């Protein structure tokens, strides 16, 4: 007898670099866009494999750069207390964000 697999939790919503950032500088993730003070992207494709979401599109702001051909990945995880995502733009440095309440 097989057990149904649990669907991966959506990462659409608000995320912050810490609890205080959720109050004034949260990152908003939509199905086809990301918007924050450091990152503003619009995507034309999205895919998901397990806990990792991959978007492809344009980033007007990407941690100091402007990218006309961007690949953004977000890997979701839970540290036992809170939900987190690890975000990476074009294979660069990872940036961790926690889910805002």
MOPAC internal coordinates of N, CA, C and O (Angstrom, degrees):
PM7 1SCF
backbone

  N    0.0000 0     0.00 0     0.00 0    0    0    0
  C    1.4471 1     0.00 0     0.00 0    1    0    0
  C    1.5274 1   108.17 1     0.00 0    2    1    0
  O    1.2310 1   120.17 1   -49.56 1    3    2    1
  N    1.3029 1   117.29 1   130.44 1    3    2    1
  C    1.4662 1   120.29 1  -178.68 1    5    3    2
  C    1.5246 1   110.42 1   -95.14 1    6    5    3
  O    1.2310 1   121.56 1   -28.58 1    7    6    5
  N    1.3195 1   114.61 1   151.42 1    7    6    5
  C    1.4565 1   121.56 1   178.55 1    9    7    6
  C    1.5189 1   108.52 1  -103.47 1   10    9    7
  O    1.2310 1   119.50 1   -49.30 1   11   10    9
  N    1.3340 1   118.56 1   130.70 1   11   10    9
  C    1.4571 1   118.87 1   179.39 1   13   11   10
  C    1.5326 1   110.66 1   -63.22 1   14   13   11
  O    1.2310 1   121.01 1   -37.40 1   15   14   13
  N    1.3109 1   115.67 1   142.60 1   15   14   13
  C    1.4635 1   119.31 1   178.49 1   17   15   14
  C    1.5173 1   109.54 1   -81.72 1   18   17   15
  O    1.2310 1   121.27 1   -32.27 1   19   18   17
  N    1.3083 1   115.18 1   147.73 1   19   18   17
  C    1.4521 1   121.17 1  -179.95 1   21   19   18
  C    1.5285 1   109.22 1   -79.37 1   22   21   19
  O    1.2310 1   120.47 1   -47.10 1   23   22   21
  N    1.3190 1   116.71 1   132.90 1   23   22   21
  C    1.4651 1   120.79 1   178.72 1   25   23   22
  C    1.5240 1   109.69 1   -67.33 1   26   25   23
  O    1.2310 1   120.84 1   -37.26 1   27   26   25
  N    1.3185 1   115.99 1   142.74 1   27   26   25
  C    1.4638 1   120.91 1   177.71 1   29   27   26
  C    1.5274 1   109.40 1   -65.19 1   30   29   27
  O    1.2310 1   121.16 1   -37.30 1   31   30   29
  N    1.3265 1   115.38 1   142.70 1   31   30   29
  C    1.4586 1   121.63 1  -179.12 1   33   31   30
  C    1.5209 1   110.56 1   -72.48 1   34   33   31
  O    1.2310 1   120.53 1   -41.98 1   35   34   33
  N    1.3162 1   116.59 1   138.02 1   35   34   33
  C    1.4667 1   121.53 1   179.27 1   37   35   34
  C    1.5241 1   110.73 1   -63.80 1   38   37   35
  O    1.2310 1   120.53 1   -36.27 1   39   38   37
  N    1.3327 1   116.59 1   143.73 1   39   38   37
  C    1.4631 1   119.93 1   175.21 1   41   39   38
  C    1.5302 1   111.45 1  -102.42 1   42   41   39
  O    1.2310 1   120.23 1  -175.62 1   43   42   41
  N    1.3227 1   117.16 1     4.38 1   43   42   41
  C    1.4648 1   120.20 1   174.79 1   45   43   42
  C    1.5179 1   108.37 1   -63.25 1   46   45   43
  O    1.2310 1   120.06 1   -47.58 1   47   46   45
  N    1.3253 1   117.49 1   132.42 1   47   46   45
  C    1.4558 1   121.33 1   179.65 1   49   47   46
  C    1.5150 1   111.42 1   145.14 1   50   49   47
  O    1.2310 1   121.09 1    19.41 1   51   50   49
  N    1.3325 1   115.52 1  -160.59 1   51   50   49
  C    1.4657 1   121.48 1  -178.83 1   53   51   50
  C    1.5151 1   110.37 1  -105.09 1   54   53   51
  O    1.2310 1   121.45 1   -40.94 1   55   54   53
  N    1.3456 1   114.83 1   139.06 1   55   54   53
  C    1.4560 1   123.27 1  -177.97 1   57   55   54
  C    1.5131 1   108.81 1  -135.19 1   58   57   55
  O    1.2310 1   119.98 1   -32.33 1   59   58   57
  N    1.3273 1   117.64 1   147.67 1   59   58   57
  C    1.4610 1   121.67 1   178.91 1   61   59   58
  C    1.5115 1   111.20 1  -136.23 1   62   61   59
  O    1.2310 1   120.75 1   -21.74 1   63   62   61
  N    1.3298 1   116.18 1   158.26 1   63   62   61
  C    1.4639 1   119.99 1   179.11 1   65   63   62
  C    1.5241 1   110.88 1   -71.51 1   66   65   63
  O    1.2310 1   120.40 1   158.40 1   67   66   65
  N    1.3261 1   116.85 1   -21.60 1   67   66   65
  C    1.4612 1   123.47 1   173.12 1   69   67   66
  C    1.5211 1   107.32 1  -159.72 1   70   69   67
  O    1.2310 1   119.99 1    -1.40 1   71   70   69
  N    1.3326 1   117.63 1   178.60 1   71   70   69
  C    1.4577 1   120.59 1  -178.02 1   73   71   70
  C    1.5073 1   114.05 1   -59.48 1   74   73   71
  O    1.2310 1   120.13 1   143.74 1   75   74   73
  N    1.3389 1   117.35 1   -36.26 1   75   74   73
  C    1.4626 1   120.40 1  -179.98 1   77   75   74
  C    1.5167 1   111.56 1   -68.89 1   78   77   75
  O    1.2310 1   119.94 1   142.68 1   79   78   77
  N    1.3241 1   117.71 1   -37.32 1   79   78   77
  C    1.4640 1   120.85 1  -179.53 1   81   79   78
  C    1.5235 1   111.07 1   -62.34 1   82   81   79
  O    1.2310 1   119.99 1   153.45 1   83   82   81
  N    1.3176 1   117.63 1   -26.55 1   83   82   81
  C    1.4598 1   120.41 1   178.42 1   85   83   82
  C    1.5259 1   111.22 1   -62.63 1   86   85   83
  O    1.2310 1   120.76 1   154.05 1   87   86   85
  N    1.3153 1   116.16 1   -25.95 1   87   86   85
  C    1.4610 1   120.05 1  -178.52 1   89   87   86
  C    1.5230 1   113.27 1   -77.43 1   90   89   87
  O    1.2310 1   119.74 1   144.01 1   91   90   89
  N    1.3458 1   118.11 1   -35.99 1   91   90   89
  C    1.4662 1   118.36 1  -171.95 1   93   91   90
  C    1.5190 1   115.11 1  -133.14 1   94   93   91
  O    1.2310 1   118.48 1   163.46 1   95   94   93
  N    1.3063 1   120.50 1   -16.54 1   95   94   93
  C    1.4624 1   120.94 1  -175.94 1   97   95   94
  C    1.5222 1   111.47 1  -137.98 1   98   97   95
  O    1.2310 1   120.54 1  -139.38 1   99   98   97
  N    1.3117 1   116.58 1    40.62 1   99   98   97
  C    1.4603 1   119.96 1  -176.95 1  101   99   98
  C    1.5259 1   110.94 1   -71.08 1  102  101   99
  O    1.2310 1   121.69 1   -29.23 1  103  102  101
  N    1.3129 1   114.37 1   150.77 1  103  102  101
  C    1.4553 1   121.50 1   173.17 1  105  103  102
  C    1.5180 1   107.34 1   -92.80 1  106  105  103
  O    1.2310 1   120.82 1   -48.34 1  107  106  105
  N    1.3128 1   116.05 1   131.66 1  107  106  105
  C    1.4526 1   121.46 1   178.66 1  109  107  106
  C    1.5301 1   108.62 1  -104.26 1  110  109  107
  O    1.2310 1   121.00 1   -58.11 1  111  110  109
  N    1.3247 1   115.69 1   121.89 1  111  110  109
  C    1.4598 1   120.56 1   178.00 1  113  111  110
  C    1.5183 1   108.26 1  -108.60 1  114  113  111
  O    1.2310 1   121.41 1   -57.59 1  115  114  113
  N    1.3229 1   114.91 1   122.41 1  115  114  113
  C    1.4582 1   122.22 1   173.83 1  117  115  114
  C    1.5208 1   108.76 1  -108.18 1  118  117  115
  O    1.2310 1   120.39 1     0.04 1  119  118  117
  N    1.2996 1   116.85 1  -179.96 1  119  118  117
  C    1.4626 1   119.66 1  -178.45 1  121  119  118
  C    1.5265 1   111.31 1   -61.84 1  122  121  119
  O    1.2310 1   120.18 1   140.78 1  123  122  121
  N    1.3477 1   117.26 1   -39.22 1  123  122  121
  C    1.4680 1   120.68 1  -175.14 1  125  123  122
  C    1.5250 1   112.60 1  -127.56 1  126  125  123
  O    1.2310 1   120.07 1  -156.88 1  127  126  125
  N    1.3483 1   117.47 1    23.12 1  127  126  125
  C    1.4617 1   120.03 1   178.14 1  129  127  126
  C    1.5198 1   111.05 1  -158.74 1  130  129  127
  O    1.2310 1   121.61 1   -23.84 1  131  130  129
  N    1.3283 1   114.51 1   156.16 1  131  130  129
  C    1.4615 1   122.75 1   173.27 1  133  131  130
  C    1.5131 1   106.32 1  -132.66 1  134  133  131
  O    1.2310 1   120.51 1   -44.05 1  135  134  133
  N    1.3370 1   116.62 1   135.95 1  135  134  133
  C    1.4496 1   120.17 1   180.00 1  137  135  134
  C    1.5254 1   110.09 1  -140.63 1  138  137  135
  O    1.2310 1   121.33 1   -53.04 1  139  138  137
  N    1.3432 1   115.06 1   126.96 1  139  138  137
  C    1.4598 1   122.13 1   175.69 1  141  139  138
  C    1.5188 1   107.41 1  -159.40 1  142  141  139
  O    1.2310 1   119.83 1    -6.60 1  143  142  141
  N    1.3389 1   117.92 1   173.40 1  143  142  141
  C    1.4659 1   118.86 1   176.02 1  145  143  142
  C    1.5337 1   113.06 1   -59.24 1  146  145  143
  O    1.2310 1   119.51 1   150.08 1  147  146  145
  N    1.3397 1   118.54 1   -29.92 1  147  146  145
  C    1.4657 1   121.74 1  -177.12 1  149  147  146
  C    1.5203 1   114.11 1   -99.18 1  150  149  147
  O    1.2310 1   120.08 1   162.68 1  151  150  149
  N    1.3226 1   117.46 1   -17.32 1  151  150  149
  C    1.4641 1   120.90 1  -171.11 1  153  151  150
  C    1.5193 1   109.86 1  -143.80 1  154  153  151
  O    1.2310 1   120.98 1   -56.28 1  155  154  153
  N    1.3420 1   115.74 1   123.72 1  155  154  153
  C    1.4599 1   120.43 1   175.57 1  157  155  154
  C    1.5192 1   107.50 1  -137.85 1  158  157  155
  O    1.2310 1   121.20 1   -69.32 1  159  158  157
  N    1.3349 1   115.31 1   110.68 1  159  158  157
  C    1.4614 1   120.60 1  -174.77 1  161  159  158
  C    1.5277 1   110.61 1  -133.99 1  162  161  159
  O    1.2310 1   121.62 1   -31.71 1  163  162  161
  N    1.3405 1   114.50 1   148.29 1  163  162  161
  C    1.4632 1   123.44 1   172.04 1  165  163  162
  C    1.5277 1   106.60 1  -123.39 1  166  165  163
  O    1.2310 1   121.00 1   -44.69 1  167  166  165
  N    1.3296 1   115.69 1   135.31 1  167  166  165
  C    1.4590 1   118.95 1  -173.20 1  169  167  166
  C    1.5151 1   111.45 1  -119.50 1  170  169  167
  O    1.2310 1   121.19 1   -30.45 1  171  170  169
  N    1.3421 1   115.34 1   149.55 1  171  170  169
  C    1.4607 1   120.19 1   175.53 1  173  171  170
  C    1.5217 1   112.06 1  -109.30 1  174  173  171
  O    1.2310 1   120.28 1   173.59 1  175  174  173
  N    1.3441 1   117.07 1    -6.41 1  175  174  173
  C    1.4686 1   119.35 1   173.67 1  177  175  174
  C    1.5254 1   109.85 1  -149.18 1  178  177  175
  O    1.2310 1   121.31 1   -28.74 1  179  178  177
  N    1.3196 1   115.10 1   151.26 1  179  178  177
  C    1.4624 1   121.88 1   178.18 1  181  179  178
  C    1.5227 1   108.32 1  -145.43 1  182  181  179
  O    1.2310 1   120.89 1   -38.45 1  183  182  181
  N    1.3398 1   115.91 1   141.55 1  183  182  181
  C    1.4606 1   120.40 1   175.43 1  185  183  182
  C    1.5212 1   108.47 1  -142.62 1  186  185  183
  O    1.2310 1   121.18 1   -17.70 1  187  186  185
  N    1.3097 1   115.35 1   162.30 1  187  186  185
  C    1.4573 1   120.12 1  -179.85 1  189  187  186
  C    1.5207 1   109.43 1  -137.91 1  190  189  187
  O    1.2310 1   121.13 1   -43.30 1  191  190  189
  N    1.3304 1   115.44 1   136.70 1  191  190  189
  C    1.4544 1   122.13 1   173.67 1  193  191  190
  C    1.5237 1   106.65 1  -133.20 1  194  193  191
  O    1.2310 1   120.71 1   -74.52 1  195  194  193
  N    1.3274 1   116.25 1   105.48 1  195  194  193
  C    1.4662 1   120.29 1  -177.56 1  197  195  194
  C    1.5184 1   111.28 1    62.99 1  198  197  195
  O    1.2310 1   120.56 1    59.56 1  199  198  197
  N    1.3214 1   116.54 1  -120.44 1  199  198  197
  C    1.4595 1   122.06 1  -177.94 1  201  199  198
  C    1.5298 1   113.08 1   -94.21 1  202  201  199
  O    1.2310 1   119.92 1  -173.18 1  203  202  201
  N    1.3444 1   117.76 1     6.82 1  203  202  201
  C    1.4582 1   120.84 1  -177.70 1  205  203  202
  C    1.5241 1   111.43 1  -113.22 1  206  205  203
  O    1.2310 1   121.05 1   -53.61 1  207  206  205
  N    1.3338 1   115.60 1   126.39 1  207  206  205
  C    1.4638 1   122.90 1   175.53 1  209  207  206
  C    1.5187 1   107.39 1  -105.58 1  210  209  207
  O    1.2310 1   120.49 1   -43.97 1  211  210  209
  N    1.3351 1   116.66 1   136.03 1  211  210  209
  C    1.4626 1   122.08 1   178.03 1  213  211  210
  C    1.5138 1   109.20 1  -124.03 1  214  213  211
  O    1.2310 1   121.19 1   -54.15 1  215  214  213
  N    1.3367 1   115.33 1   125.85 1  215  214  213
  C    1.4587 1   122.21 1   176.37 1  217  215  214
  C    1.5247 1   108.96 1  -112.73 1  218  217  215
  O    1.2310 1   120.47 1   -28.99 1  219  218  217
  N    1.3311 1   116.70 1   151.01 1  219  218  217
  C    1.4655 1   122.08 1   173.22 1  221  219  218
  C    1.5143 1   107.67 1  -131.21 1  222  221  219
  O    1.2310 1   121.18 1   -46.05 1  223  222  221
  N    1.3620 1   115.36 1   133.95 1  223  222  221
  C    1.4540 1   119.81 1  -179.90 1  225  223  222
  C    1.5126 1   112.01 1   171.56 1  226  225  223
  O    1.2310 1   121.06 1    38.14 1  227  226  225
  N    1.3264 1   115.57 1  -141.86 1  227  226  225
  C    1.4669 1   123.15 1  -174.66 1  229  227  226
  C    1.5239 1   109.51 1  -119.62 1  230  229  227
  O    1.2310 1   120.91 1   -44.85 1  231  230  229
  N    1.3388 1   115.87 1   135.15 1  231  230  229
  C    1.4655 1   121.28 1   174.44 1  233  231  230
  C    1.5288 1   108.49 1  -117.35 1  234  233  231
  O    1.2310 1   120.76 1   -65.77 1  235  234  233
  N    1.3309 1   116.16 1   114.23 1  235  234  233
  C    1.4700 1   120.54 1   175.91 1  237  235  234
  C    1.5231 1   110.38 1   -71.08 1  238  237  235
  O    1.2310 1   120.85 1   145.68 1  239  238  237
  N    1.3270 1   115.98 1   -34.32 1  239  238  237
  C    1.4699 1   122.64 1   174.78 1  241  239  238
  C    1.5198 1   107.38 1  -131.68 1  242  241  239
  O    1.2310 1   120.57 1   -51.24 1  243  242  241
  N    1.3190 1   116.52 1   128.76 1  243  242  241
  C    1.4690 1   120.60 1   178.26 1  245  243  242
  C    1.5192 1   108.57 1  -143.42 1  246  245  243
  O    1.2310 1   121.04 1  -102.15 1  247  246  245
  N    1.3394 1   115.61 1    77.85 1  247  246  245
  C    1.4603 1   121.89 1   179.66 1  249  247  246
  C    1.5264 1   110.43 1    51.72 1  250  249  247
  O    1.2310 1   120.81 1  -133.10 1  251  250  249
  N    1.3533 1   116.06 1    46.90 1  251  250  249
  C    1.4571 1   121.66 1   175.61 1  253  251  250
  C    1.5206 1   114.88 1   102.32 1  254  253  251
  O    1.2310 1   119.19 1   172.51 1  255  254  253
  N    1.3142 1   119.15 1    -7.49 1  255  254  253
  C    1.4660 1   121.47 1  -178.49 1  257  255  254
  C    1.5278 1   110.19 1  -119.86 1  258  257  255
  O    1.2310 1   120.78 1   -17.57 1  259  258  257
  N    1.3157 1   116.12 1   162.43 1  259  258  257
  C    1.4535 1   123.39 1   172.38 1  261  259  258
  C    1.5241 1   106.36 1  -116.61 1  262  261  259
  O    1.2310 1   120.04 1   -54.26 1  263  262  261
  N    1.3230 1   117.54 1   125.74 1  263  262  261
  C    1.4662 1   121.36 1  -173.15 1  265  263  262
  C    1.5230 1   111.00 1  -127.23 1  266  265  263
  O    1.2310 1   120.48 1   -60.90 1  267  266  265
  N    1.3307 1   116.68 1   119.10 1  267  266  265
  C    1.4577 1   120.02 1   178.71 1  269  267  266
  C    1.5274 1   112.01 1   -84.51 1  270  269  267
  O    1.2310 1   120.26 1   165.52 1  271  270  269
  N    1.3297 1   117.11 1   -14.48 1  271  270  269
  C    1.4581 1   121.75 1   179.20 1  273  271  270
  C    1.5240 1   108.32 1  -133.21 1  274  273  271
  O    1.2310 1   120.64 1   -98.80 1  275  274  273
  N    1.3216 1   116.39 1    81.20 1  275  274  273
  C    1.4707 1   121.11 1  -172.83 1  277  275  274
  C    1.5209 1   111.92 1  -106.21 1  278  277  275
  O    1.2310 1   121.34 1   -38.45 1  279  278  277
  N    1.3249 1   115.04 1   141.55 1  279  278  277
  C    1.4575 1   122.64 1   168.52 1  281  279  278
  C    1.5223 1   106.52 1  -119.77 1  282  281  279
  O    1.2310 1   120.85 1   -60.96 1  283  282  281
  N    1.3152 1   115.98 1   119.04 1  283  282  281
  C    1.4629 1   121.94 1  -178.26 1  285  283  282
  C    1.5260 1   107.56 1  -116.07 1  286  285  283
  O    1.2310 1   120.91 1   -51.02 1  287  286  285
  N    1.3398 1   115.86 1   128.98 1  287  286  285
  C    1.4606 1   120.06 1   176.70 1  289  287  286
  C    1.5267 1   109.24 1  -118.72 1  290  289  287
  O    1.2310 1   121.27 1   -35.02 1  291  290  289
  N    1.3159 1   115.18 1   144.98 1  291  290  289
  C    1.4629 1   122.01 1   175.77 1  293  291  290
  C    1.5149 1   107.85 1  -132.64 1  294  293  291
  O    1.2310 1   121.05 1   -58.65 1  295  294  293
  N    1.3353 1   115.61 1   121.35 1  295  294  293
  C    1.4641 1   121.51 1   177.01 1  297  295  294
  C    1.5204 1   107.51 1  -106.18 1  298  297  295
  O    1.2310 1   120.34 1   -56.93 1  299  298  297
  N    1.3151 1   116.95 1   123.07 1  299  298  297
  C    1.4628 1   120.02 1  -178.91 1  301  299  298
  C    1.5223 1   110.29 1   -93.35 1  302  301  299
  O    1.2310 1   121.32 1   -33.24 1  303  302  301
  N    1.3375 1   115.07 1   146.76 1  303  302  301
  C    1.4632 1   121.19 1   176.98 1  305  303  302
  C    1.5187 1   109.31 1  -156.30 1  306  305  303
  O    1.2310 1   120.84 1   -14.77 1  307  306  305
  N    1.3195 1   116.00 1   165.23 1  307  306  305
  C    1.4562 1   122.33 1   178.83 1  309  307  306
  C    1.5173 1   107.72 1  -126.05 1  310  309  307
  O    1.2310 1   120.49 1   -48.06 1  311  310  309
  N    1.3504 1   116.67 1   131.94 1  311  310  309
  C    1.4677 1   120.66 1  -178.88 1  313  311  310
  C    1.5308 1   112.47 1   -91.01 1  314  313  311
  O    1.2310 1   120.56 1  -168.61 1  315  314  313
  N    1.3255 1   116.53 1    11.39 1  315  314  313
  C    1.4594 1   121.27 1  -178.06 1  317  315  314
  C    1.5127 1   112.12 1   101.90 1  318  317  315
  O    1.2310 1   120.64 1   153.87 1  319  318  317
  N    1.3372 1   116.38 1   -26.13 1  319  318  317
  C    1.4666 1   121.88 1   178.03 1  321  319  318
  C    1.5228 1   112.65 1  -115.20 1  322  321  319
  O    1.2310 1   120.46 1   140.75 1  323  322  321
  N    1.3332 1   116.72 1   -39.25 1  323  322  321
  C    1.4638 1   120.27 1  -172.57 1  325  323  322
  C    1.5275 1   110.94 1  -138.52 1  326  325  323
  O    1.2310 1   122.01 1   -22.36 1  327  326  325
  N    1.3402 1   113.75 1   157.64 1  327  326  325
  C    1.4629 1   120.69 1   174.42 1  329  327  326
  C    1.5200 1   109.45 1   -86.60 1  330  329  327
  O    1.2310 1   120.82 1   -41.77 1  331  330  329
  N    1.3248 1   116.03 1   138.23 1  331  330  329
  C    1.4595 1   123.53 1  -179.49 1  333  331  330
  C    1.5220 1   109.31 1  -130.80 1  334  333  331
  O    1.2310 1   120.98 1   -20.52 1  335  334  333
  N    1.3329 1   115.73 1   159.48 1  335  334  333
  C    1.4559 1   121.32 1   164.92 1  337  335  334
  C    1.5205 1   107.72 1  -129.85 1  338  337  335
  O    1.2310 1   121.55 1   -32.30 1  339  338  337
  N    1.3084 1   114.64 1   147.70 1  339  338  337
  C    1.4535 1   122.41 1   173.76 1  341  339  338
  C    1.5194 1   105.82 1  -111.63 1  342  341  339
  O    1.2310 1   120.52 1   -65.88 1  343  342  341
  N    1.3278 1   116.61 1   114.12 1  343  342  341
  C    1.4602 1   123.15 1  -173.15 1  345  343  342
  C    1.5193 1   109.87 1  -103.97 1  346  345  343
  O    1.2310 1   120.56 1   -40.95 1  347  346  345
  N    1.3317 1   116.54 1   139.05 1  347  346  345
  C    1.4590 1   122.15 1  -179.73 1  349  347  346
  C    1.5301 1   108.11 1  -139.40 1  350  349  347
  O    1.2310 1   120.66 1   -45.95 1  351  350  349
  N    1.3423 1   116.34 1   134.05 1  351  350  349
  C    1.4593 1   122.03 1   178.77 1  353  351  350
  C    1.5286 1   108.42 1  -111.37 1  354  353  351
  O    1.2310 1   120.75 1   -57.05 1  355  354  353
  N    1.3282 1   116.17 1   122.95 1  355  354  353
  C    1.4724 1   122.95 1   179.84 1  357  355  354
  C    1.5240 1   112.92 1    48.83 1  358  357  355
  O    1.2310 1   120.44 1  -139.95 1  359  358  357
  N    1.3309 1   116.77 1    40.05 1  359  358  357
  C    1.4521 1   121.19 1   176.31 1  361  359  358
  C    1.5192 1   114.70 1    74.55 1  362  361  359
  O    1.2310 1   119.76 1  -170.97 1  363  362  361
  N    1.3286 1   118.06 1     9.03 1  363  362  361
  C    1.4652 1   121.88 1  -179.10 1  365  363  362
  C    1.5170 1   112.65 1   -76.74 1  366  365  363
  O    1.2310 1   121.60 1    20.98 1  367  366  365
  N    1.3196 1   114.54 1  -159.02 1  367  366  365
  C    1.4699 1   121.55 1  -177.57 1  369  367  366
  C    1.5263 1   110.86 1   -61.87 1  370  369  367
  O    1.2310 1   121.18 1   -33.44 1  371  370  369
  N    1.3356 1   115.34 1   146.56 1  371  370  369
  C    1.4565 1   120.95 1   176.07 1  373  371  370
  C    1.5236 1   109.72 1   -80.94 1  374  373  371
  O    1.2310 1   121.25 1   -38.05 1  375  374  373
  N    1.3272 1   115.21 1   141.95 1  375  374  373
  C    1.4646 1   122.85 1   175.56 1  377  375  374
  C    1.5188 1   106.34 1  -124.76 1  378  377  375
  O    1.2310 1   119.97 1   -57.50 1  379  378  377
  N    1.3373 1   117.66 1   122.50 1  379  378  377
  C    1.4600 1   121.88 1  -178.27 1  381  379  378
  C    1.5173 1   111.21 1   -96.10 1  382  381  379
  O    1.2310 1   121.06 1   -41.73 1  383  382  381
  N    1.3360 1   115.59 1   138.27 1  383  382  381
  C    1.4598 1   122.56 1   179.91 1  385  383  382
  C    1.5247 1   108.42 1  -135.95 1  386  385  383
  O    1.2310 1   120.68 1   -36.77 1  387  386  385
  N    1.3496 1   116.31 1   143.23 1  387  386  385
  C    1.4578 1   120.48 1   176.47 1  389  387  386
  C    1.5122 1   110.33 1  -102.93 1  390  389  387
  O    1.2310 1   121.44 1   -27.93 1  391  390  389
  N    1.3418 1   114.85 1   152.07 1  391  390  389
  C    1.4795 1   119.92 1  -179.61 1  393  391  390
  C    1.5172 1   109.11 1   -69.07 1  394  393  391
  O    1.2310 1   120.81 1   -49.00 1  395  394  393
  N    1.3161 1   116.06 1   131.00 1  395  394  393
  C    1.4660 1   120.94 1   177.74 1  397  395  394
  C    1.5199 1   109.44 1   -79.30 1  398  397  395
  O    1.2310 1   120.87 1   -33.14 1  399  398  397
  N    1.3395 1   115.95 1   146.86 1  399  398  397
  C    1.4764 1   118.23 1   179.58 1  401  399  398
  C    1.5138 1   112.19 1   -67.63 1  402  401  399
  O    1.2310 1   120.10 1   180.00 1  403  402  401

